[in-house]
């Protein structure tokens, strides 16, 4: 009888240790379609993280590991810095060739944005892409025809849109200018 009570008490104690709404890695992968392999010199951006070469990272992955994989795929970072005044709290950012910026908080990947290459940036050693037809530089019509496309009404940042519930972007003129996911430092 005592053994049964001890076992029951342990089971109750373990259920109290549940983190609530944070799924385990196995739960996160249930129902997901297998991710296609990414070339060693490519970065594929996703609504819940990114893949760089053979390595895939969900948001919350360690900064050092993510930066190392991105550097291997795209070349060494061009610059990094911190914006302490973000509404979500201080964000550290690292820019890579090809217009990719990775966002980190407390040493963890929390977001990315991909924008047109800026003057003075070097050419990427690899390629950045989003799964599907919508890419930075894509025609407005491609974005508007994409599954999950919705205009963000009342955006103070320009012509903003969403692709489903995890990826957003901006259109300038007739082209997609930026795509993003996760935590951003936009001042609205």
BALOBA-1460 file (C-alpha; in Angstrom, 3 decimals):
// residues 188
<rec num="1" residu="x" x="0.000" y="0.000" z="0.000"/>
<rec num="2" residu="x" x="2.805" y="2.381" z="0.896"/>
<rec num="3" residu="x" x="4.437" y="1.774" z="-2.510"/>
<rec num="4" residu="x" x="1.186" y="2.679" z="-4.249"/>
<rec num="5" residu="x" x="0.900" y="5.922" z="-2.260"/>
<rec num="6" residu="x" x="4.512" y="6.872" z="-3.029"/>
<rec num="7" residu="x" x="3.973" y="6.160" z="-6.728"/>
<rec num="8" residu="x" x="0.761" y="8.193" z="-6.727"/>
<rec num="9" residu="x" x="2.468" y="11.119" z="-4.959"/>
<rec num="10" residu="x" x="5.315" y="11.060" z="-7.513"/>
<rec num="11" residu="x" x="2.848" y="11.056" z="-10.397"/>
<rec num="12" residu="x" x="0.986" y="14.030" z="-8.928"/>
<rec num="13" residu="x" x="4.252" y="15.895" z="-8.335"/>
<rec num="14" residu="x" x="5.388" y="15.294" z="-11.905"/>
<rec num="15" residu="x" x="2.134" y="16.616" z="-13.345"/>
<rec num="16" residu="x" x="2.713" y="19.808" z="-11.372"/>
<rec num="17" residu="x" x="6.013" y="20.286" z="-13.240"/>
<rec num="18" residu="x" x="4.335" y="20.650" z="-16.635"/>
<rec num="19" residu="x" x="5.342" y="23.882" z="-18.346"/>
<rec num="20" residu="x" x="1.790" y="24.505" z="-19.507"/>
<rec num="21" residu="x" x="1.488" y="25.546" z="-23.119"/>
<rec num="22" residu="x" x="5.071" y="24.864" z="-24.243"/>
<rec num="23" residu="x" x="4.962" y="21.690" z="-26.348"/>
<rec num="24" residu="x" x="7.742" y="19.140" z="-26.277"/>
<rec num="25" residu="x" x="9.856" y="18.721" z="-29.451"/>
<rec num="26" residu="x" x="7.924" y="15.556" z="-30.282"/>
<rec num="27" residu="x" x="4.588" y="17.371" z="-29.892"/>
<rec num="28" residu="x" x="5.828" y="20.232" z="-32.093"/>
<rec num="29" residu="x" x="6.601" y="17.823" z="-34.899"/>
<rec num="30" residu="x" x="3.302" y="15.926" z="-34.759"/>
<rec num="31" residu="x" x="1.288" y="16.707" z="-37.836"/>
<rec num="32" residu="x" x="4.110" y="18.648" z="-39.489"/>
<rec num="33" residu="x" x="5.118" y="17.741" z="-42.976"/>
<rec num="34" residu="x" x="8.743" y="16.652" z="-43.284"/>
<rec num="35" residu="x" x="11.039" y="19.575" z="-44.067"/>
<rec num="36" residu="x" x="12.803" y="19.326" z="-47.415"/>
<rec num="37" residu="x" x="16.568" y="19.299" z="-47.176"/>
<rec num="38" residu="x" x="18.287" y="22.645" z="-47.691"/>
<rec num="39" residu="x" x="21.504" y="23.025" z="-49.681"/>
<rec num="40" residu="x" x="24.664" y="23.715" z="-47.669"/>
<rec num="41" residu="x" x="24.800" y="27.281" z="-49.027"/>
<rec num="42" residu="x" x="21.110" y="28.068" z="-48.499"/>
<rec num="43" residu="x" x="18.901" y="29.459" z="-45.753"/>
<rec num="44" residu="x" x="15.195" y="28.678" z="-45.774"/>
<rec num="45" residu="x" x="13.074" y="30.961" z="-43.621"/>
<rec num="46" residu="x" x="10.016" y="29.579" z="-41.847"/>
<rec num="47" residu="x" x="7.284" y="31.013" z="-39.671"/>
<rec num="48" residu="x" x="8.654" y="29.227" z="-36.615"/>
<rec num="49" residu="x" x="12.394" y="29.550" z="-37.286"/>
<rec num="50" residu="x" x="14.777" y="28.782" z="-40.119"/>
<rec num="51" residu="x" x="17.043" y="26.178" z="-41.694"/>
<rec num="52" residu="x" x="20.640" y="26.920" z="-42.595"/>
<rec num="53" residu="x" x="22.271" y="24.163" z="-44.590"/>
<rec num="54" residu="x" x="21.562" y="20.848" z="-42.893"/>
<rec num="55" residu="x" x="20.604" y="22.455" z="-39.568"/>
<rec num="56" residu="x" x="17.073" y="23.544" z="-38.626"/>
<rec num="57" residu="x" x="16.309" y="25.935" z="-35.764"/>
<rec num="58" residu="x" x="13.022" y="26.779" z="-34.085"/>
<rec num="59" residu="x" x="12.630" y="30.127" z="-32.382"/>
<rec num="60" residu="x" x="14.328" y="29.774" z="-28.944"/>
<rec num="61" residu="x" x="17.424" y="28.092" z="-30.437"/>
<rec num="62" residu="x" x="20.775" y="29.280" z="-29.109"/>
<rec num="63" residu="x" x="22.300" y="32.392" z="-30.682"/>
<rec num="64" residu="x" x="25.819" y="30.977" z="-31.115"/>
<rec num="65" residu="x" x="24.547" y="27.885" z="-32.945"/>
<rec num="66" residu="x" x="22.223" y="29.871" z="-35.219"/>
<rec num="67" residu="x" x="24.881" y="32.464" z="-36.082"/>
<rec num="68" residu="x" x="27.454" y="29.726" z="-36.825"/>
<rec num="69" residu="x" x="25.056" y="27.914" z="-39.179"/>
<rec num="70" residu="x" x="24.069" y="31.160" z="-40.933"/>
<rec num="71" residu="x" x="27.743" y="32.122" z="-41.362"/>
<rec num="72" residu="x" x="28.481" y="28.709" z="-42.845"/>
<rec num="73" residu="x" x="25.644" y="29.101" z="-45.381"/>
<rec num="74" residu="x" x="25.889" y="32.838" z="-46.199"/>
<rec num="75" residu="x" x="29.371" y="33.953" z="-45.125"/>
<rec num="76" residu="x" x="30.444" y="35.766" z="-41.976"/>
<rec num="77" residu="x" x="28.027" y="38.282" z="-40.506"/>
<rec num="78" residu="x" x="28.387" y="41.863" z="-41.714"/>
<rec num="79" residu="x" x="27.415" y="43.596" z="-38.477"/>
<rec num="80" residu="x" x="25.578" y="43.145" z="-35.234"/>
<rec num="81" residu="x" x="24.145" y="45.426" z="-32.611"/>
<rec num="82" residu="x" x="21.434" y="45.904" z="-30.054"/>
<rec num="83" residu="x" x="18.291" y="47.959" z="-29.845"/>
<rec num="84" residu="x" x="17.458" y="48.392" z="-26.164"/>
<rec num="85" residu="x" x="14.258" y="50.348" z="-26.884"/>
<rec num="86" residu="x" x="12.102" y="47.658" z="-28.501"/>
<rec num="87" residu="x" x="8.620" y="47.203" z="-27.119"/>
<rec num="88" residu="x" x="9.314" y="43.476" z="-26.689"/>
<rec num="89" residu="x" x="12.484" y="44.228" z="-24.722"/>
<rec num="90" residu="x" x="16.087" y="44.614" z="-25.862"/>
<rec num="91" residu="x" x="16.832" y="42.828" z="-29.141"/>
<rec num="92" residu="x" x="20.256" y="41.886" z="-30.431"/>
<rec num="93" residu="x" x="20.444" y="41.641" z="-34.196"/>
<rec num="94" residu="x" x="22.955" y="40.126" z="-36.602"/>
<rec num="95" residu="x" x="22.972" y="41.050" z="-40.311"/>
<rec num="96" residu="x" x="24.106" y="38.632" z="-42.987"/>
<rec num="97" residu="x" x="24.701" y="39.115" z="-46.715"/>
<rec num="98" residu="x" x="21.585" y="38.571" z="-48.802"/>
<rec num="99" residu="x" x="19.460" y="40.915" z="-46.673"/>
<rec num="100" residu="x" x="18.876" y="38.558" z="-43.721"/>
<rec num="101" residu="x" x="18.730" y="39.887" z="-40.155"/>
<rec num="102" residu="x" x="18.420" y="37.424" z="-37.256"/>
<rec num="103" residu="x" x="16.906" y="38.716" z="-33.986"/>
<rec num="104" residu="x" x="17.914" y="37.431" z="-30.552"/>
<rec num="105" residu="x" x="16.807" y="38.046" z="-26.983"/>
<rec num="106" residu="x" x="18.771" y="36.701" z="-24.033"/>
<rec num="107" residu="x" x="20.895" y="34.566" z="-26.355"/>
<rec num="108" residu="x" x="17.930" y="32.916" z="-28.131"/>
<rec num="109" residu="x" x="16.614" y="33.254" z="-31.698"/>
<rec num="110" residu="x" x="13.286" y="35.083" z="-31.546"/>
<rec num="111" residu="x" x="12.732" y="36.347" z="-35.099"/>
<rec num="112" residu="x" x="14.114" y="37.178" z="-38.520"/>
<rec num="113" residu="x" x="13.513" y="39.672" z="-41.279"/>
<rec num="114" residu="x" x="14.610" y="39.465" z="-44.870"/>
<rec num="115" residu="x" x="14.834" y="42.643" z="-46.889"/>
<rec num="116" residu="x" x="16.286" y="43.927" z="-50.126"/>
<rec num="117" residu="x" x="20.074" y="44.146" z="-50.105"/>
<rec num="118" residu="x" x="21.224" y="47.570" z="-48.962"/>
<rec num="119" residu="x" x="23.941" y="49.744" z="-50.515"/>
<rec num="120" residu="x" x="27.360" y="48.725" z="-49.265"/>
<rec num="121" residu="x" x="26.345" y="45.160" z="-48.372"/>
<rec num="122" residu="x" x="28.451" y="42.426" z="-49.892"/>
<rec num="123" residu="x" x="26.933" y="39.737" z="-52.069"/>
<rec num="124" residu="x" x="25.760" y="36.626" z="-50.258"/>
<rec num="125" residu="x" x="27.888" y="33.507" z="-50.523"/>
<rec num="126" residu="x" x="24.630" y="31.510" z="-50.428"/>
<rec num="127" residu="x" x="20.932" y="31.976" z="-51.060"/>
<rec num="128" residu="x" x="18.100" y="33.081" z="-48.768"/>
<rec num="129" residu="x" x="14.562" y="31.942" z="-49.590"/>
<rec num="130" residu="x" x="11.094" y="31.398" z="-48.219"/>
<rec num="131" residu="x" x="9.228" y="28.204" z="-49.177"/>
<rec num="132" residu="x" x="6.805" y="28.901" z="-52.011"/>
<rec num="133" residu="x" x="6.560" y="31.547" z="-54.664"/>
<rec num="134" residu="x" x="6.694" y="34.695" z="-52.485"/>
<rec num="135" residu="x" x="10.237" y="36.024" z="-52.034"/>
<rec num="136" residu="x" x="11.820" y="39.424" z="-51.450"/>
<rec num="137" residu="x" x="11.522" y="41.091" z="-54.849"/>
<rec num="138" residu="x" x="8.461" y="39.057" z="-55.904"/>
<rec num="139" residu="x" x="5.712" y="40.822" z="-57.772"/>
<rec num="140" residu="x" x="2.738" y="42.142" z="-55.800"/>
<rec num="141" residu="x" x="0.486" y="39.780" z="-57.781"/>
<rec num="142" residu="x" x="2.467" y="36.752" z="-56.561"/>
<rec num="143" residu="x" x="2.065" y="37.851" z="-52.938"/>
<rec num="144" residu="x" x="-1.640" y="38.594" z="-53.338"/>
<rec num="145" residu="x" x="-2.211" y="35.180" z="-54.942"/>
<rec num="146" residu="x" x="-0.373" y="33.286" z="-52.183"/>
<rec num="147" residu="x" x="-2.267" y="31.052" z="-49.776"/>
<rec num="148" residu="x" x="-3.039" y="32.903" z="-46.556"/>
<rec num="149" residu="x" x="-2.428" y="36.399" z="-47.987"/>
<rec num="150" residu="x" x="-4.248" y="39.168" z="-46.107"/>
<rec num="151" residu="x" x="-3.678" y="42.916" z="-46.091"/>
<rec num="152" residu="x" x="-2.908" y="44.382" z="-42.664"/>
<rec num="153" residu="x" x="-5.435" y="47.173" z="-42.480"/>
<rec num="154" residu="x" x="-4.406" y="50.376" z="-40.725"/>
<rec num="155" residu="x" x="-0.680" y="49.603" z="-40.600"/>
<rec num="156" residu="x" x="1.335" y="52.744" z="-39.865"/>
<rec num="157" residu="x" x="4.420" y="51.176" z="-41.453"/>
<rec num="158" residu="x" x="3.324" y="51.099" z="-45.064"/>
<rec num="159" residu="x" x="1.594" y="48.491" z="-47.160"/>
<rec num="160" residu="x" x="1.819" y="45.525" z="-44.816"/>
<rec num="161" residu="x" x="0.474" y="42.009" z="-45.367"/>
<rec num="162" residu="x" x="0.350" y="38.623" z="-43.672"/>
<rec num="163" residu="x" x="0.959" y="35.189" z="-45.146"/>
<rec num="164" residu="x" x="-1.001" y="33.035" z="-42.723"/>
<rec num="165" residu="x" x="-0.571" y="33.675" z="-39.016"/>
<rec num="166" residu="x" x="3.228" y="33.480" z="-38.737"/>
<rec num="167" residu="x" x="4.811" y="35.430" z="-41.610"/>
<rec num="168" residu="x" x="4.351" y="39.076" z="-42.522"/>
<rec num="169" residu="x" x="5.749" y="41.423" z="-45.101"/>
<rec num="170" residu="x" x="5.693" y="44.787" z="-46.818"/>
<rec num="171" residu="x" x="5.054" y="45.748" z="-50.420"/>
<rec num="172" residu="x" x="6.517" y="48.909" z="-51.911"/>
<rec num="173" residu="x" x="5.310" y="49.854" z="-55.359"/>
<rec num="174" residu="x" x="4.775" y="46.601" z="-57.170"/>
<rec num="175" residu="x" x="7.298" y="44.408" z="-55.277"/>
<rec num="176" residu="x" x="7.684" y="42.605" z="-51.957"/>
<rec num="177" residu="x" x="10.264" y="44.657" z="-50.065"/>
<rec num="178" residu="x" x="10.531" y="42.726" z="-46.776"/>
<rec num="179" residu="x" x="9.359" y="39.488" z="-45.165"/>
<rec num="180" residu="x" x="9.493" y="38.742" z="-41.437"/>
<rec num="181" residu="x" x="8.516" y="36.308" z="-38.675"/>
<rec num="182" residu="x" x="8.796" y="36.196" z="-34.914"/>
<rec num="183" residu="x" x="9.720" y="39.125" z="-32.686"/>
<rec num="184" residu="x" x="10.404" y="42.387" z="-34.512"/>
<rec num="185" residu="x" x="11.379" y="45.867" z="-33.423"/>
<rec num="186" residu="x" x="8.855" y="47.854" z="-35.454"/>
<rec num="187" residu="x" x="7.669" y="51.131" z="-33.976"/>
<rec num="188" residu="x" x="3.996" y="51.465" z="-34.832"/>
